[in-house]
Amino acid sequence: MNLTKFLKHIGNDNSGATAVEYGLIASLIVIAAIGGFQAVGSENSTGWDAVKDAVEGAMS
């Protein structure tokens, strides 16, 4: 099934519960992704700060 047919099928779906469930699942995935990105970003920032400090120390 291609994307256009899938979207038409979703658009013609009269069962509101299914749409709400998909919305809740999508929102939970987004919340989990944001949490993961923040954790990785924080660790990544700490690592780059160490590299910056080492380079600045080597240049002075």
N, C-alpha and C positions, 0 to 999 in steps of 0.2 A: 504494500500500500504506500503510495507516495505521499508527500507532505500535504499537497493540496487536498487530496481525498480525505486524509486524516483530519485536517482542519475543518473541512465541510462536515465530516461525521461528528466531530466534537460540537460544531455549531448547531447541528440539527438534533443533538442529544437533549432530550427534554428532562432527563433525570438530574435534578439540581444537586442531589446528594453526591453524585459522582464528581461533579465539577468542584464542589466544596472540598471533597476528599483530596482531589488532585491539587487544589490550592493549598491545603494544609501541608501536604507532603512537600510541595515545592518550597513553601515557606520554611519548613524544618530543614530542608537541604541547604537553603540560603543561609539560615542562622548558623548551621554547623560549618559551612564554608567560611563565613566571616570569622568565626572563632578560630578556625584553623589558620586562616591568613594572618590574623593578628598575632597568633603564637609564633608562626614562622617569621613574620616580619620583625618581631621583637628580638628573636634570636639572631636574625640576619643583621639587624642594626648593631647589636653588640659585637658581632664578628667583624663588621666593617669598621667599627670604632677602634678595635684592637689593631687592625691593619693600618688605619690612619695614624694611630699613635706610634706604631713601629716605623712607618715611613718618615714621620716627622722627627723621630729620635735619630734615625739614620742620617737625616739631612742636616742635623744641627751639630 
